Amino acid sequence: MTDTISAGVSEELRSRLALALDVDDMVPALRLARELQPWFGVAKVGLELFTAAGPDAVSALASIGYDVFVDLKLHDIPTTVGRAAAVVGSYGARYLTLHAMGGGPMLRAGVEGLHRGAARAGLEMPVALAVTVLTSDADAPPHIVPKRVRIALESGCDGLVCGAPDVADVRQLAPRLTVVVPGTRPPGSDTHDQARTDTPAAALAAGADLLVVGRAVTAAPDRRAAAETLVATLTEH
C-alpha cells in the first residue's frame, strides 16, 4: 500500500489501531476511512453508523481493506443475542462487542452465534469481545471489572474491552485474550466524555492489543497531522 509506506507506519502497528467512525452517514465515514487508512488497519462501526447504514457499513469498509470492528455491545436474552451475533458473523466482521453485564449464558450465546455465522459463510473466525465497563463510567466499583473478566473467560469470549487504567489488571487475569482499549487520547487532548482513559502509549505498554481512537484524530483540525503525531508517540521508544 503506497500511502502506508510513505507514512512510515508498519502493518503490525496499523493492525493494532482502530479508527472509530462515529458518524451517522456512510459518505463522511468512507471519506474519513480513506483519508486515514495509512495509519489505521481497523475501522470501528458503532451504534450510530450501524443504525444509519446497517450491514452496508461493514461490507463497504471491508471492501477497501479494513478489518471491521462492529461495536454494538449486544445485551439481551441469550437467544436474541446469539441470533443477532450469527448475523453479524455472516457479514465478515472481524470483531463484535457483547456487554458482559448480560451474564455468562448471554455471552456464551453471543460467542457461539458469532462463530457459527462466520463458519456458515466460510469466513475467517471473528473475535467476540466482552465489554467490561464503559469508558464513560467513572463510578464503577473496583470489583466489577475483575468479575466481568472472569465471566467472559468462563463464557469462551475471545477478548475483552476495558478502559486504559484497567489494562494491567485485565492482562493479569486474562493473559491469552485480546485486550481492546477505547477512548485513548494523545497527551494534551480533550478527554470529551471519557473518564477511564490514558494515552495510547501507556495503554500499549500496559498490555493492550488494539487501541480505538476517534475524536482525538477525526475531530482534529488537521486529521493527517493528528494521526502522524499519534503514531509518533507509539514508535519513538
C-alpha positions as CSV (number, residue, x, y, z in Angstrom):
1,M,0.0,0.0,0.0
2,T,1.8,3.1,-1.2
3,D,0.3,5.6,1.3
4,T,1.1,3.3,4.2
5,I,4.7,3.0,3.1
6,S,5.0,6.8,2.6
7,A,3.6,7.3,6.1
8,G,6.3,5.1,7.6
9,V,3.7,3.0,9.5
10,S,4.3,-0.7,9.9
11,E,1.5,-3.1,9.0
12,E,1.9,-4.5,12.5
13,L,1.1,-1.2,14.1
14,R,-1.7,-0.4,11.7
15,S,-3.3,-3.7,12.7
16,R,-3.4,-2.5,16.3
17,L,-5.0,0.9,15.6
18,A,-8.8,1.1,15.2
19,L,-10.4,4.2,13.7
20,A,-13.8,5.0,15.4
21,L,-16.1,6.2,12.7
22,D,-18.7,7.8,15.0
23,V,-20.8,9.5,12.3
24,D,-24.3,8.9,11.0
25,D,-23.7,8.7,7.3
26,M,-21.6,6.4,5.1
27,V,-20.3,9.2,2.9
28,P,-18.3,11.0,5.6
29,A,-17.5,7.6,7.1
30,L,-15.8,6.4,3.9
31,R,-14.2,9.8,3.5
32,L,-12.6,9.5,6.9
33,A,-11.7,5.9,6.4
34,R,-9.9,6.5,3.1
35,E,-8.1,9.6,4.4
36,L,-6.8,7.9,7.5
37,Q,-6.1,4.4,6.1
38,P,-2.4,4.9,6.0
39,W,-2.4,4.9,9.8
40,F,-5.3,2.6,10.7
41,G,-5.9,-1.0,9.8
42,V,-9.2,-1.5,11.7
43,A,-12.4,0.5,11.3
44,K,-14.9,0.6,14.1
45,V,-18.6,0.8,13.3
46,G,-20.5,1.9,16.3
47,L,-24.2,2.1,17.1
48,E,-24.6,5.4,15.4
49,L,-23.2,4.4,12.0
50,F,-24.7,0.9,12.1
51,T,-28.1,2.4,12.8
52,A,-27.7,4.7,9.8
53,A,-26.2,2.2,7.3
54,G,-26.6,-1.3,8.7
55,P,-24.7,-4.2,7.1
56,D,-23.6,-1.9,4.2
57,A,-21.2,-0.2,6.6
58,V,-19.4,-3.5,7.2
59,S,-19.2,-4.5,3.6
60,A,-18.1,-1.1,2.4
61,L,-15.3,-0.8,4.8
62,A,-14.1,-4.4,4.3
63,S,-14.1,-3.8,0.6
64,I,-11.5,-1.0,0.9
65,G,-9.2,-3.2,3.0
66,Y,-10.2,-2.7,6.6
67,D,-10.8,-5.2,9.3
68,V,-14.2,-4.2,10.6
69,F,-15.0,-3.8,14.3
70,V,-18.8,-3.9,14.9
71,D,-19.3,-2.2,18.3
72,L,-22.9,-2.9,19.2
73,K,-22.4,-4.0,22.8
74,L,-25.2,-6.6,22.4
75,H,-27.2,-7.1,25.6
76,D,-30.4,-9.0,25.5
77,I,-31.7,-12.5,26.3
78,P,-29.3,-15.3,25.2
79,T,-31.4,-16.5,22.2
80,T,-31.7,-13.0,20.8
81,V,-28.0,-12.2,21.2
82,G,-27.0,-15.5,19.7
83,R,-29.1,-15.0,16.6
84,A,-28.0,-11.4,16.2
85,A,-24.3,-12.3,16.6
86,A,-24.7,-15.0,14.0
87,V,-26.0,-12.4,11.5
88,V,-23.0,-10.1,12.2
89,G,-20.6,-13.1,11.8
90,S,-22.0,-13.7,8.4
91,Y,-21.2,-10.1,7.4
92,G,-17.5,-10.7,7.6
93,A,-16.9,-8.5,10.7
94,R,-13.6,-9.2,12.4
95,Y,-14.7,-8.1,15.9
96,L,-18.1,-7.8,17.7
97,T,-18.8,-6.5,21.2
98,L,-21.1,-8.1,23.7
99,H,-21.8,-6.4,27.0
100,A,-20.5,-8.6,29.9
101,M,-23.3,-7.1,32.1
102,G,-25.6,-9.6,30.3
103,G,-24.0,-12.5,32.1
104,G,-22.5,-15.9,31.2
105,P,-25.3,-17.5,29.3
106,M,-25.8,-14.4,27.1
107,L,-22.0,-14.1,26.4
108,R,-21.8,-17.8,25.5
109,A,-24.7,-17.5,23.1
110,G,-23.1,-14.5,21.5
111,V,-19.7,-16.2,21.1
112,E,-21.3,-19.3,19.7
113,G,-23.6,-17.3,17.4
114,L,-20.8,-15.1,16.0
115,H,-18.5,-18.1,15.3
116,R,-21.4,-20.1,13.8
117,G,-22.4,-17.3,11.5
118,A,-18.9,-16.8,10.2
119,A,-18.4,-20.6,9.7
120,R,-21.6,-20.9,7.7
121,A,-20.4,-18.1,5.5
122,G,-17.0,-19.7,5.0
123,L,-15.3,-16.8,6.7
124,E,-12.3,-16.4,9.0
125,M,-13.3,-16.9,12.6
126,P,-14.1,-13.5,14.2
127,V,-13.3,-12.2,17.7
128,A,-16.1,-11.9,20.3
129,L,-15.2,-9.1,22.7
130,A,-16.8,-8.8,26.1
131,V,-17.2,-5.2,27.2
132,T,-16.3,-4.9,30.9
133,V,-17.2,-1.3,31.9
134,L,-17.9,1.7,29.6
135,T,-15.1,4.2,29.5
136,S,-17.5,7.0,30.4
137,D,-18.3,5.2,33.7
138,A,-16.2,6.9,36.4
139,D,-18.2,5.4,39.2
140,A,-17.9,1.6,38.6
141,P,-16.9,-0.1,41.8
142,P,-13.4,-1.7,41.8
143,H,-14.7,-5.3,41.9
144,I,-16.8,-5.0,38.7
145,V,-14.1,-5.3,36.1
146,P,-12.4,-8.4,37.6
147,K,-15.8,-10.0,38.0
148,R,-16.8,-9.4,34.4
149,V,-13.4,-10.6,33.1
150,R,-13.9,-13.9,34.9
151,I,-17.4,-14.2,33.4
152,A,-16.0,-13.5,29.9
153,L,-13.3,-16.2,30.4
154,E,-15.8,-18.8,31.6
155,S,-18.1,-17.9,28.6
156,G,-15.4,-18.5,26.0
157,C,-15.0,-14.9,24.8
158,D,-12.1,-14.3,22.6
159,G,-11.2,-10.9,24.0
160,L,-12.1,-8.0,26.3
161,V,-12.8,-4.3,26.1
162,C,-11.7,-2.2,29.0
163,G,-10.5,1.3,29.9
164,A,-6.8,2.1,29.8
165,P,-6.5,2.2,33.6
166,D,-7.7,-1.4,33.9
167,V,-5.5,-2.9,31.2
168,A,-2.7,-4.2,33.5
169,D,-5.1,-5.9,35.9
170,V,-7.2,-7.3,33.0
171,R,-4.0,-8.7,31.3
172,Q,-3.1,-10.4,34.6
173,L,-6.5,-12.1,34.8
174,A,-6.7,-13.0,31.1
175,P,-3.2,-13.2,29.6
176,R,-4.3,-15.0,26.4
177,L,-7.3,-12.9,25.4
178,T,-7.2,-10.0,23.0
179,V,-7.4,-6.7,25.0
180,V,-9.1,-3.7,23.3
181,V,-8.9,-0.2,24.8
182,P,-11.2,2.5,23.6
183,G,-11.1,6.2,24.4
184,T,-7.3,6.6,24.3
185,R,-6.0,10.2,23.9
186,P,-2.6,11.6,22.9
187,P,-1.0,13.8,25.6
188,G,-2.9,17.1,25.9
189,S,-6.0,16.0,24.0
190,D,-9.5,16.8,25.2
191,T,-11.0,13.8,27.1
192,H,-14.6,14.6,25.9
193,D,-17.0,12.3,27.7
194,Q,-14.3,9.6,28.5
195,A,-13.5,9.0,32.2
196,R,-11.5,5.8,32.1
197,T,-8.7,6.9,29.7
198,D,-5.0,7.3,29.3
199,T,-2.5,7.9,26.4
200,P,-2.2,5.3,23.6
201,A,1.4,4.7,24.5
202,A,0.5,3.9,28.2
203,A,-2.2,1.6,27.1
204,L,0.1,-0.4,24.8
205,A,2.8,-0.5,27.5
206,A,0.3,-1.9,29.9
207,G,-0.6,-4.8,27.5
208,A,-3.3,-3.6,25.1
209,D,-3.5,-5.4,21.8
210,L,-5.9,-3.0,20.0
211,L,-6.4,0.7,20.5
212,V,-9.6,2.5,19.4
213,V,-9.0,6.1,18.5
214,G,-11.8,8.5,17.5
215,R,-12.3,12.2,18.0
216,A,-8.6,12.8,19.0
217,V,-7.9,12.3,15.3
218,T,-11.3,12.6,13.5
219,A,-12.2,15.9,15.1
220,A,-8.7,17.4,14.8
221,P,-8.2,20.5,12.6
222,D,-5.6,18.5,10.6
223,R,-6.5,14.9,10.8
224,R,-3.5,13.6,9.0
225,A,-1.1,15.5,11.2
226,A,-3.0,14.2,14.3
227,A,-2.7,10.6,13.0
228,E,1.0,11.1,12.4
229,T,1.5,12.5,15.9
230,L,-0.4,9.6,17.3
231,V,1.9,7.1,15.5
232,A,5.0,9.0,16.5
233,T,4.1,8.7,20.2
234,L,3.9,4.9,19.7
235,T,7.1,4.4,17.8
236,E,9.5,6.9,19.4
237,H,10.6,4.5,22.2
